[in-house]
């Protein structure tokens, strides 16, 4: 039973907002194990808030390529203590739960989250969307070809931008039929989820084509493998410059929210972009 409704509506923020990442996992591609401990996860959440994040995204299951699925019980065991501790300590930012499981999403909402970040976009049934309707929570609708276990084996598209747009059309219609308000929905093209380097570049270059949906766009390219391929950078820790370039390109293409591991650097880059744009005659 959903005990607490945490209503959330995505607006069109100006300037762009940032979503800070806390992975409570031992195996995430970027920071696996660093914040697996509750105390460290909470400390990192407050650090991201101090660096001027707008939203906090907490996940308990890695969705990197070939990641081993996590049971519902294990995922709950990872994320709920962190969310509860943040609520107890009066954490000020909206909390997003990064999960594919409706049961985990519901428990997180009851604990104090107000956004569901669903990388699977409800492929199996309508329970996740019914939960979004019942709770009034925000919902991040992300595109992924395949599953984390299969998505990078051989992704193929005739036209990746048009196929993602077709996906949005179909999912948004289903959301409406489920009674979900469009104001609750944010669109994420799914950088790195079932895409080659070229696909990811084409999506970043074609973001402006998604403006027709009149919904905020979220882009999460931070530290991802395609940045390493494009720049010849093997180490994940060395991908910050490429991540910032993706963030700036995304905002120029119409993205309103940047999901990132590096809030301070991303916020500074976005402020510089905003200053340049404001100076244009």
N, C-alpha and C positions, 0 to 999 in steps of 0.2 A: 504493500500500500504506500502511495506517495503521501508522506506526512506533511511536507512543507513545499509550497509553491514558491519558486524563486524566479519571478518574471523578469525577462530580459529581452530588450529589443535592440537590434543593430541599427544604428543611425549611419549617416554618411559623414564621418568625422573629417574635419580639416583643422589642423594638420593630421597627417596619417598617424594611426595608433600603432603601438607595439604590443605583441603578445610574448611574454617571457616563458621559457620552457623549464619545467622541473620534471626530469625523468626519474621516477622511483623504480629503477630497473637495474639489474646487473649486466645487461647486454645491449643497451642502446648503442647505435653506431658512434655517437659523438661523445657522450658522457656517461656511458654505462658504468654503474657502480659508484660514481662520485657522490650521488645523493640517495643511495639506497637506504641509508640510515635515516630515521624520522627526524632526528635533531638536525642533521646536515641538510635535509630537504627543506625543513622549515627555515633554517638560517639562510639558505640560498633564495628562498621565496622572498624573504624580507630584503635581501640584498638587491634582487631584481626590482622590487618596489622602490627602493631608495634610488635606483638608477633611472627611475621614471618610466617603468613599464605601465601599461594601461590595463592589461589583462594577464592573469597567470594561468598557464595550461599545465595540468598535472596528469601524467600518464604512468600506468603501472604495467604496461605490456609493450615491448619493443615491436615496432612495425618496420624495422629495417628489412632489406631483402634476405630471405631465407631464415627469418627469425622463428624460433620455436614458439608455438602458441602457449599461452598461459591459461591455467584454469581460472574460472570465475572466483573461486575461493582465494587463490593466490593473489589475483589482481586486487580484490577487495582488501586483503591483508596488507597490501602495499600502500594503497592510496588513501583509505579511509582515515587512518591515524594522522596522516599529514593534513588532510582537509579539516578534521576536527580540531587539531592543534591550532591551525591558522585561525579558525573561527573563534576559538577560545581566546586567542591573543589579539582579537579585533583587527585582523588583517583587512585592509581597506579596499583591495582590488577585487573585481569580479573574478571568480574562480571557474575555470573551464576544466571539465573532465575529458581527457583524451581516451576514448574507449569505443570498442565495437559492440560491446555487450549491453543490452538494455538493463539487465539486472544490476550491473556495476554502475551504469548511468543513474539509475533510480536511487541507489544507495548513496551515491555521491551528491545528488541533489538534496536528499534528506539530510546529509551531513553539512550542507552549506554551499555547494556549487550552484552556479546559475546558467552555465553554458555546457552543451554537449558537443564535443568535437569528434565527429563520427567519420573515420577514414573509410569505413566500409559503406557508408551512405545507405544503410538499411537494405541490403541485398536480399535477405532471407524472408523477412516478414515485416509487418507493420507495427510491431510492438514499440520499437524505438520512437517512431513518429507519433504513436498514441501517447507515449510518455511526454514528448515535446508539447503536444497539444494540452495534455492535462496539467502540466506544470507551468506552462508559459515560459519555459527556459529558452535561451538562445540556442541555435542549432547551426553548426558548421557542416555544410554539405560538400564533401570532398569527392573528387573523381579519382578512381583507381582502376586500372585494368588488371584483372586477376586478383590475387591475394598476396599478402607479404611473402608467402612461400613460393609463389609462382610468377609474380609480377615482372621480374627482370630477366626471365628466361629468354624471351624473344618477343618483346612488345612490338606490335605493328599497328599502323594507322594509315588510312588513305590520306586524311587531312586531320591532324590531331586537334586543331582549334575547332573545326566544325564538328568533330565527333564528341569533343567535350561539351560543346554547345548543345548538341542533340541529347546528351546525357542530362544536362541541366533541364532542358525542356521536359523530358520525361519525368524526372524526379520532382520538379517543382509542381507539375500537374498532380502527381500522386500525393505530395504533401498537402496541396490544397484540398484534395478529396478527403484527406485524413483530418481536415479541420485546423491545420497549422497555419497561422498568420504569416504572410510574407515578411512582415516586420521582424519575425524571429529568425530569419534565415540569412546566413552568410555563405557565399560561394568560394570554394577553394579548388583551383585546377589540379591540385595534387602533384606538385613538383617532385619528381623522383619516384612516383608511384606508378610503375608500369610504363615508363618512358625512357627512351634513349636520350643521349646528349642532345641530338638534333630536335627531338620532340620537346624537350624542356626549353630549349632556346626558342623554338617556334611559339610555344605557349607564352613565354615572357614577352616576345615581340608582338603577339596578337592579343594581349589582355584587353585592349580597348574594345574588342569585338563583343566582350561579355557585358559591356555597359548597358546593352539593350534590356537586360533583366532588371535593371534598376535596384539591384541589391549590392551591398558592400562586397568587395572582393578581398579575400585573405590569401596571401602568398607566403609559403614556408619553404624557402630554398636554403636556409641557413646550414652551412657546412656540408651540404650533400655531395654525393659522389660525382655528380655531373659537373660540379664546379671544379673538382680535382681533375677531371678529364679535359675540361676546356682550358685549364690553366697549367696543366702538368704538375699539379700539386698532390703528392701522395698522402701526406700527413693531414689528418682531419684538422688538427690544431692550427695548420697554416692556411686554412681556407677563409679566414676572416675578410681579407680584401675582396675576394670573389663574391663572398656573401653580401658584402655591402654594395657591390656593383649590382647584384641581382635585386637588392632591396630598392635601390634608387631607380632602376629600370622599371620595377614593378609599380612603384608609386607614380612615375611618369606615365605609365600605361593605364592607370586608373585604380590601382590597389589602394584600399583604405586601411588595411591592417597587415603588418609584417610580423610573422611568427619567427622568433629568433632566439638563439642561445646567448647572444651578445647584445644586451640591451643598451649599455652605455655607448658603445661604438656606433650602433645602429641609430640611436637617438641623435647623436651628434651629426652623423651623415645626413639624416633627414632634416635636421634644423638648417644645415648648410644649404641643402637643396631648396628648402622653403625660402631662405633668405635670397637666394639667386632668383627664384621665380618671382618673388615680391618686387625685385628691382627691375624686372623687365618692363619696358615702356609699351 
